[in-house]
């Protein structure tokens, strides 16, 4: 009789254990389905205007070919289309397993496509949006731009607050306005510290108090971007992905599809570990612009520097090799 009772208890425990296992598997499966649907919704939300055919883009990504991407930080405010505050061109080569990163100062003097008029490169976004900025960069560097990722700097405030702030090591002590342009609202101490969204935005945007001017600001912006990436992929943030998606989605636009982003994460991961920063050398100048009705500060790159950078980027994208192969086929 006791033997039968023990067998019944054993069977009951097995049923309970099996039930708990099934429930656990269902909960885990539900979590991943939820995560997948949230991710899918996020990728759909950040889709921007295409700049070339999707079929051509997929060939570049799926075949592990070198490609270029324009990273654009835009200062957009209500009632204002905004200007390009940060312009970075990245060329990625999975064969050499590295990335070339060129920051173009927003005050760089360029010739506008078609009209040939002189202007600052950051004004192109206000004149014609992302497409016009891409066309200008392509003409200036003499390379194709296959992809872009555009983020509104004001949106960084929400994202950084959601991930609990970021840690930066400031090279200097300064005070700046907040996003509402309140005087002396944000104070940044020199050294290691943790910043909330408003503080991080002020840290990334300040230029006039930096002895290095726009170069110092570009370095701080890259520092903020790296800190955001580190915090976003941390274990603590993985459980908070829905809030992170909701913070990013309204402020990010790209022509990369969700599928392409996943492919990039696998096929090009090793290249992201080796990044070389390139410098657009030149000199400061003040030039009179009829459209502005006054002399305006500009950054005037040296012609030899522009030519050298064009060649470096072409070689990295293997455009010279592609051109040679085309000539041989003909």
JOMOPE-V154802 format. One record per run of one state. SS is the DSSP state (h for helix, s for strand, l for the rest). FROM is the first residue (numbers start at 1). TO is the last residue. If there is no record, write none. Layout:
ss=SS from=FROM to=TO
ss=SS from=FROM to=TO
This chain:
ss=l from=1 to=1
ss=h from=2 to=45
ss=l from=46 to=46
ss=s from=47 to=47
ss=l from=48 to=53
ss=h from=54 to=62
ss=l from=63 to=66
ss=s from=67 to=77
ss=l from=78 to=79
ss=s from=80 to=93
ss=l from=94 to=97
ss=s from=98 to=104
ss=l from=105 to=107
ss=s from=108 to=111
ss=l from=112 to=117
ss=s from=118 to=120
ss=h from=121 to=141
ss=l from=142 to=146
ss=s from=147 to=152
ss=h from=153 to=162
ss=l from=163 to=165
ss=s from=166 to=170
ss=l from=171 to=173
ss=s from=174 to=176
ss=l from=177 to=185
ss=s from=186 to=188
ss=l from=189 to=190
ss=s from=191 to=195
ss=l from=196 to=196
ss=h from=197 to=205
ss=l from=206 to=212
ss=h from=213 to=232
ss=l from=233 to=234
ss=h from=235 to=238
ss=l from=239 to=240
ss=h from=241 to=249
ss=l from=250 to=251
ss=s from=252 to=254
ss=l from=255 to=257
ss=h from=258 to=267
ss=l from=268 to=270
ss=h from=271 to=273
ss=l from=274 to=274
ss=s from=275 to=278
ss=l from=279 to=281
ss=s from=282 to=289
ss=l from=290 to=293
ss=s from=294 to=301
ss=l from=302 to=302
ss=h from=303 to=316
ss=l from=317 to=318
ss=h from=319 to=329
ss=l from=330 to=330
